């Protein structure tokens, strides 16, 4: 059976906070609180959900400011990784980004798979944030790589 036929995308809402929170807890070592996720959605963040047979298996959380979109989080459940879902959600975001000039994000310097994925999607490495992430078990703080995709003219007719 081709699971791809049962995958769908939809905008999320505050009603989805509990499912987003559970996935956030499973995916990230530096997870957001339920209250932070709720507050973010209430204050204007957008969330794109990826569902398989009605179950949320991935999400993309973003914030639009003026003519730029900042991707805050992309979370894919462990059992659905390496299936192109992060790319597909990012493509959905790009397609809907009419009147936007750019999309930016931060990714752990060690996350080579994500960096390669974003590079394939047309993002370029534009900077670094030294010691950006919270310390790991050994006390080391990892750098973040800033990546940007310029959209000027991409979505114009």
Buried (B, 14 or more C-beta within 10 A) or exposed (E): EEEEEEBEBEEBEEEBBEBBBEBBEEBEEEBBEBEEBBBBBEEEBBBBBBBBEEEBBBBBBBBBEEEBBBBBBBBBBEEBBEBEBBBBBBEBBBEEBEEBBBBBBBBBBEBEEBBEBBEEBBBEBEEEEEEBBEEEEEEEEBBBBBBBBBBEEBEEE
